[in-house]
């Protein structure tokens, strides 16, 4: 067995507790890249001794020790005030360990890895703790390097940056909130407060707690409520203290758990168990229902949990307002009630999230059929207060006992499955499997990586030739934003666009990329004979098109770079065009009148009426992949695609076909005579640098830039 190193700084050490030499060698090999010192223990007694003397910053604890199991070890650690603050990563032999249900409280706030361990997941966890060490060091220095407050068993500590995001949490904070560090770091502090967080973007600067930084005062609150990850409430008292002249942490929030008030009125209980808007059961009622089933279950019991997340619901609130959005949620609830079995529980657990608990489906095939039925019931348009609204949903499915043996575990895993459904294109469903856990930590790390890549300007622009279908000659050059990720390699914007949107970076990235592309084109092409035919295209979101000064600002920018409006193309997603409010629609008209071309992208994803492309607003049509897939599978959709070809030809519109589609789908589109004309363009499967474009020389090319 490895000998422990002497005089090791506790801030740079990890203790590996495992009695198998092979496991230690594997971990040592894969973690050798880290500038950390490693300690080793082969038994619980040896590990407890090392933890007391060396105070490591992290412990990798194997469940199968010769003198005790992992839960017994956890109990000893958590009952020892000298070491209970040390973070633990539990290495478990399988997802549903026989004693896991009996030890739920012990693993609250602890990262769990299932064997065989995915090394990238372990590295993500270690990266996270290294990241938190910075916050720990700052807070420690505030108290003259007395770590007693950090190591407190009772007092939770959260470090908050200037944007309102949690960047540090001590062990007590994660335990009180019943959440793992990987789930907590990166969240906005707003999300744990009692007040409903129904805004689509952070309003941290307006939050009462954030004002202490501006006023340079300490805020003390004797009674408040935090939300736990499982939907339960945590009564706390807290103090928020500003941190001055520090870029990493702007505020420290310390909180203590208060005793539960047992005198709760009957009316308050009813309110807690029901959603005020739809009248459906709430998240708490869903947890009670699921817990009750788990208690009564036997070996043959089967239970399915469906997590129904409405796709892009925030676009509806942003375009037609929250009042219409609330009415839509009521109608969605009514449709869901009409298709789910009467035996079960349908609940609303978030602003645009519903859950259905079913204990009578029996088989996975029946669960899949129900998920498909739910998807289809929401596709038909909703007519609400004069607006024809389209919505779809992403559905995650988790079943007892394979996806979890407690209500909180099932709910956690079904949310993970929903995220996977979103990653796979939305408007579909996904069953949870053990590998999905990897995606949670990976996404947190990816968001962190993207922030760093953007801050350090490690993104670049490449160009994709777009050619006429008939001639094959380049017609447009489409600019694509590229992120060279250190581990995942080359990523296009379409690969990380959803991540950028969730991280609140998409607008900033788009704005920066637009300026970079304008600048490069101006510097390299201005004055050449191509210049007057160069085109720039930009994909815009709901907030941009709702800005009354959008056209004015865009035209000013075009003028600054010596372009003309006729050289600009604006891309509008179909769902935004369908939902366009008065300001948005007026902006589209102003753009068209200024001589700017418009592209209707993702056509067919929401089954928008053909009258949209007959409106005279659009010059290009981009088909959605889901629309083309449908055309490949059934005669009805194929007929619609053929009709679309005739309309485009009659209207003189250009069809833009994405080469990223599967070849069978691409062949299906191009097989229609009315689509195989000079009015069809396709983009290439490879990129060119601007230098390579310039080397094309004197050819009949109209280079353009598009799609951020």
N, C-alpha and C positions, 0 to 999 in steps of 0.2 A: 504494500500500500504506500501511497505517496506520503512523504514527510511534509509537515506544515512548515511554512516559511516564518521566520521570526521577524519581529518588529515591522509588521505590515500595517500600512495606513488603512484604517477601517473604511475610508471613502473609496478605496480602489480594490476591494477584495470581494470575491464571491465564494461562498462555501458550497461545495458539492457533497451532498449526503447520499451515498450509494455504496453498497457492499460488493458490487460487481466490478472488477477491474476493467473488463471490456467496455462497460458503459462510461466509466471515467475517462478512459483513453479516447473514446469517440468524442465526448464533450470537450475534452482538452484540445483535441485536434481542430474541431470546428470553431472553437472560441479563441484560438491562439492569436487571431488578428486583433483582439482587443487589448489595449494597454492596461490590463487588470492583473492583479495577483489572485491566484486560486488557492483555496484551502480545501482540505478533503477530510471526510469522516465516513467510517464504515458502519457506525452504530449510532443509536439515538443518544446514548450517554456521552460518547465522544463528541457528537455534534453540539449537544447542549453546553459542554465544557468550552468548546471553541467559540461558540456564540457569546458566551458570557465574557470570555477573556479578550477575544479579537474584535467583537462587534462588527461583523461583515455587513456590507451594504445590501447584500442579497443572498438568499439561500435557495439552492435547487434541491428540493427534498423528494427522495424516492419513497413511494408508498410501502414497498416491500423490504423493510429492514429486519434483521434477524432477531432483535430484541423488542421490537414494537412495530405496529403498523403506523402509517402516516398520520392517521387521525389521533392516535394516542400521543404521537410526537407533537402534533399541533396543539393538543390540549395542554401539554407541558409548557410549550412556548407561550401560549396565550395567557397562562396563569402565572407566568414569571414576569414581574414588573421590570426586570432588568433587560429583558430581550424581546418582550411582546411587540415592540415597535419595529422589529426587523422584518422587512418584506420577505414573503415566501412564495416560491413557485413550486406547485405540487405536481410531481410527475406520476400520472395514474395509469394503471395497466389497461383500463377500458373506460368508455364514456359513462356507463352505469355501474359503477363499483357497488357491490352488495350493501356496503355500509354507508353509501353516500347520502341516502335519504334520511338516515338517522343523525347525520352530522352536518346538516345544512348550515347551521349557525357558525360552525367552525371554519367553513370554506368561504364565508361571505367576505368579499373584498380580496380574495386570493386568486392569482392567476393559476389556471389548471392546464397542463399539457397532457395529451393522451398518447401513450406509447403505441407503436413506434413514433418517436417525436419527429415532427417536421422541423428541421434545423432552422429554416428561415423564420418560423414562428418564434422559436427560442431567441434568435438574434433580434427580432423585432421587440421582444419583451426586454431584453438587456439594453437595447438602444433607448427604450422608453425610460428605464431606470437611470441610465446615464444622463439622459436629458433632464430628469427630475432632480438629479444631484445638484445641478446649477441653482435651481430654486431653493433646495435645502440649504445650500451654502449661504445664499443671500439672507434667508430667514435666520439662520444660525448667527450670522455676523450682526444682525440687528439685536441679538441678545448676548453680545460679547462671547459668542461661540459656546454659550451654555445650551446644550441640546435637550434640556429637560422638557421644554415646551414641545419640541418636535417629537420627542419620544413618549409623550404623555399618552396614557391608555384611555383617558376620558375626553381629552380635548382634540377635536378635529381641526386640522389646518389646511387651508387652500391658498395657493399663490395665484394671483390673477394678473394677467398682463394688461396693457393699456387698451386693448380691444375688447376686454371683458371675458377672455378665454382663460380656463383653468390650465395652468402650466405646472402646478405642483400640488400634490396631496399627500399628507402623511398617512401612516397606517391606520390611525384612528378614524380619519375622515372616510376612507374607503370602507372600513368596517361598519361605521354608523350608517353610511348611505347604502350599504349592501351592494357595492359595485366594485368591479375590478379597476385598477388604475388605467388599463388600456381602454376602458369604457368611459372613464371620467376625464382624462387629459385631452384637451382640445375642445371640450364642451364650453358653450357660453354659460357663465354663472346664472344668467337669467333662467336657464332651463330647469334649475333645481328649486326655484322659488314657487310659492303656493299659487301666485297669480297665474291665470292661464296664459301660456306663451303662444298666442295665435298669430304672431307676426312672422312673415316669411323671411325677414332679415333682422339681424340684431339691431336693437335700439339702445345699446349699452350706454351711450353718452347721455341718454334721457333717464336712465334708471336711477332711482333715488340713492342706491348704494354707491354708484359710480361718482356721485357728486362730492364724496369725501376727499377725493384726490384733488379736485378743483378748489375746495374750501380749505384743504390741508388740516382737516380735523378728524377726530376718531368718532365713529358711529357705534353706539351700543344699543342693541335691541333686546329687551328682556324676554319677549315671546314671539316666535315666528314659526312658520311651517316650511319644511323642505320636502320635496317629492323624492322618494326613492325610485330606483330603476324598476322595481316590480309594481309601482303604482301606489304603494302604501305611503303614509305620511310620517314625518319625523318632526316632533316638537322640539325646538331648539331655542337657546338664547345665543346671540353672537355679537362679536365686535369686529368691525372692519377698520384696519389701520393703513393709512397711505404709506407707500415707499417712495422716497424722493430720489431723483437723478439715477434711475435704474431702468434700462431698456427691457430687461427680461420680466421683472415683476413690478407692477404699479401699486399693488395692494395685497395685504394679507388678511384673510378672513378666518377668524378663530371661532369655533362653535362648540357648545356642549349640549348633550341630549337632556331634555326635560322629562319628568315623569308624565305618563299618559293620563290625560283627564278622563276619568271613568264616567263622569256625568255627561253623557251625550244624549240629547233629546231624540225622541222617535223621529221627528221631522228631519233632523240633521242626518240621521242614519239613512232615511229614504233618499235624501238629496245625494249623499255620498254614493249610493248604490244605483243611481239613475242619471243619465245624461240629460241636462236641462233642455237642449235644443230638440233632440229627436225622441226623447222619452224612452230610449232603449236602455238596457242595463249598462252600467259603467264598467270601467276597468276593475274596480274593487269587486263588483258582483261577479265578473268573469273569473277572478281569482278564487273567490269563495266556491263557485260552481265547480271549477276544475279541481280544487283541493278536495272537495267533497267526493268527487268521482275517484280520485286517487286513493282516498281512505277506504272506499268500498270495493276497490277493484280486486280481481283475482288473476290467476295465471292466464286465463283466456280473454281477459278484458282488452278491448281495443278502443282507443279514444283519439279523435282527430281534432286538431286546432287549425283553423283557417285564419290567416292574417290578411286582410283586404286593404290595400293601400292605393288610394286614388292617384292616378298618374297626372303629374303637372297641374294639380288642383290650384296651386298658387297663381298660375296664369289667369285663372278665372277670377279670383279675388282682385288681382291687379288690373284686369281689363274691364270687368263689369261691376265690380264692387262686392263688399262683404255681404250686403243684404241679399243680393242674387245668389252669392255663394252659399249662404245659409239655407236658402230655399232649395238649392240644388242638393245639399246634404240631406234635407228632409226627403226629397224625392228618391235619392239613392237608397236611403234607409227603407223606404216603402218597396222599392224594387227588390232589394235583398230579402226582405221579409216574405216576398211572394215566391221566391225560388228556393230558399233553404228549407230543410225539413222542419216540421213543427216541433219534433222532439230534438231539443238542443237549445243553445242559448246564443242569440245574436246580440252583440254589444258594440257600442261606439267607445273606443279607447283613446282617441286622439282627435285632432282637428279634422283630418281627412282619412282616418284609419278606423276600420271596423274589424271585429273578430267574431268568428262563429265556432262554438264548441259543439262537436257532434260525437255522441257515444253509441250511435246505432248504425253506422255505415258498414262496419264489418270488414271490408276489404279496401286495399289501396286503389283498385280499379274504380270502385264507387266514389272514392274521394276525388279521383281525377275527373270523373264525369261531372261531379258537383262543381268543381273548380271551373271547368269549361263552361258550365251552365251560368255560373256567376259572371264570368268574363263576357259572355254573349248578352246577358240581360242588360248590361250597362252600355253596350255599344250603340243602341238606338238613341237618336238625339232627344234631349230634354227641351221642351218649350217653356221658358220661364220668363215672365214679364217682358215679352216681346223678343227675347233672345233665344236663338236656337243653339243650344250648348251640347258639346260632345265631350265625353269623358270615357276613360278606360281604367283598368286597375291591374296592379301587380299582386299576385297572391302567393303567400308562403304557406306551406302545409307541414305540420309536425305531428307525429303520432306517438302515443304512449304505448309501450314503454321505451321504444328504441330511440326516440329523440329526447328523452328526459323522463324522469320519474317523479318530478314535482311540478306544481303549477308554474313557479317562477322559471324553472329550467325549460319547460315547454314554451313559455311565452318568449323567453330569450332566444331560443333556437328557431321558433317560427318567424321572429323578426329577421334573424339572419337569413332564413330561406327566402323571405320577401326581398331582401337586398340582392340576393342572387338572381331572383326573377327580374329585378330592375336591370341588373348588369347584362342579362341575356336579352334585353330589348323591350322590357315592359309589356303590358297587355298580354300576360301569360301567367303560368304558375310554376312553382318549383317546390319539390319535396326536400326537406332538410336531410342532410347526411353529415357525417362527422367531419368530412373535409371542409365543409362550409365555414367551420370555426376559424380556419386559417384566414379567410377573407376579411374578418373583422379587424384583427390586428394589422393585417396587410394594408387595409384601407386607411387606418390611422397613420401608419408609417408613410404611405403614399401621399397623404395630404400634407404631412410635415415636409416630405421631400419636395413637393410641388411649391410650397411656400418658399423654401430655400432656393429652389431653382429659379423662381421668378424674381426673388429679391436680388439674386446674384446674376440675373440676366443670362441664364444658361438655356434659354430657348432660342430657336433660330427658325428662319423661313426657308422653305424649299418650294419648288414650282412643279405643277403637274400639267403637262400639255393636254389640251382638250381639242379634239379634231372633229371635223365633219364626217358623218357616217359614210357619205357617198365617196368623197375624195380621199379621206384618210389623212389629209393635210392638217397640221395644227391650226386651230381656230382661236383658242383661248389658252392662256396659261393661268392655272388656278394655284394660288399661293396657299400653302399648308404650313401650319405651325408645328414644329418638331421639338420634342423633348427627348434628349438622350439620357435616359435613366441609367444610373450606374449598374443596376442589376437586371432590369427588365429590357434594356436596350432601347432601340429606336421606337418612340411612341408618337403617333400622329394626334392632332387635336381631337379627332373623333374618339380616340382611345381614352382620353382623360378629360373630355369636356364636361361630363356629368360630375366628375370629381371636383373640377374647378368651380362648377356652379355650386355644389354643396359646400365648398370651402369659402365661398364668397369672393372668389378671385376672378371669375370669368369676365366681368366687366373690365377690370383693370388689365387683365391679360390681353383682351381684345383691343382695348384702346392703345396699349403699348405696341401690339403687333401691327395695328393699322398705321401708326406713325412710322414704325420701322420700315414697313413695306413701301409706303409713300416716299419716304426719304431715299431708300435704295433705288427705286425706279427713277426718281428725279435725278439722283446723282449719276446713275449709269446710262440712262436713256434720254435725258433731256437734251434736245438739240439734234438728235439723230432722226432719220426719216421715219422711223417707227413711231415716234413720240405721239403724234396726233391720233393714232389708233390703239394706243395702250389703254386697257380698261382695268378698273379696280372694282371688286365686288366685296360686299360686307354683309355678314349675317347678323341680324339684330334681334334683340329680345323684347319682351313686353314692356319693361320699364323704359327702354330707350325710345320706343315708338309712342309711348304715352307722354313723353317730354314735349311740351308745346314749342320749345325752342330747338328741337332736334334738327329740323331742316335748316334753320338759320346757321347753327353751329357747323353742320356738315358742309354746307356750301362755302362757308368761310374757310374751312380747312382745305377744300378742293382748290380754292383760289390761292391759298398760301403756297401750295405745292405746284402751282401753275398747271393744274389739270382743268378740264372743263366738265360740266355736269353730264354730258353725253358719254364721258369715259367712266362713269360710275355705275355699278350694278348693286342693288340692295336685295338681299335674300330674306324672304319672309316665310317662316314656318307655317304650314297649313293651319294648325290649331290656333295660332295667333291671328291669322287672316279671318278665320271663321268667327272668333270671339271679339274682333276689333271693335273698340268703343268709339265714341265720337272723335276724340282727339287722335286716336290711332288711325282711324279711317281718313281723317283730314290730312294727316301727315303723309299717308300713302298717295293721296291725290296731289299734294304739293310736290312730292318727289317726282311723280310722273309729269306734272306740268313743267317742272324745272328741266326736264330732258333726261332724267335718270331712269335706267331700265330696272324693272322689278322681276324677281324670280319667286315663284311659288314653290317652295320646297316641301318635301315629305308629303306630296299629294297622295291621298288615299289612306293615310294613316288614321284619319278620323271620319272617313267616308263623307267628305264634304261634297255638296252638290256641284254638278257640272257648271251651274250658273256662275260659280266663283271664277272659273277660267274664261267665262264669256263676258266678264265684267268690263274688259278693256284695260284693266289695270296692269296685267302681267304680260311680260315678253317671253319668259322662259318658264317651263314646268319641269320640276324634278319629282320623279315618282318615289314613293316610299318603298322600302324593301318588303314590308308586310303586304302592300298592295300587289307587288309583282309575285310574291310567293303565292298569294291567293289565286292569281291568274294562272299559275302553273298547276293548281290543284283542282279547280272546278270550272265547269263550262260557263256558269253565270258570271264569275269574275273575269273570265277570258273574254266574254262578250262585252263587258264593260270596258275592258282595255281596248278592244277593237273600236268601240264607239268613241273612246277618248282620242284615238288616232285620227278619226274623221273630223272631230271637233277642232283639234289642234291644226289640222291641215286647212280647214275652212277659216279659222281665226288668224292663220299665219303665225302661229306661236312656235317657238323652238322647244323641242323635247331634249332634256338633259339626262343622259343615262349614266349611272354610276358603275364603273367597271369593277367596283369592289363586290358587286353581287356575284353569286355563284354562276358559273357558266351556263347552267341549264336555265336559270332565271333570265340571264341576259339574252340567251337565244330566244326565249319565249317572247320577250319584248320586241326584239328585232325581226321576229318572224312575220309580224303584221305588215302588210304592204303599205298601209297609210303611215306607219311609223318609220319605215325604211326610206326616207326621203332626204333631200338636202336640208330639211328642217330638223334633222336629228343630229345631236352631237354626243360624243362619248369621251370620257376622260381616260387617260392612259393609266397603266398599272405601275408606272415608275415616275420618279421625280427628277427634275433637273435643277441645277444651281442657276442663278441669274447669269453667271459667266458662261455656262453651257448654252443658255438661250441666246446670248449675244453672239456665240460662235456659229449660230445657224446662218448668220449673214443675210444676204439679200434674197429672202424668200417671201412668198405671198402669205405672210403671217400677221394675224392680229393678236399680239400678246395681251393677256389680261391677268388680273390677279383676283382671286375670289376666296370666299368662304372662310371667315373667322368665326 
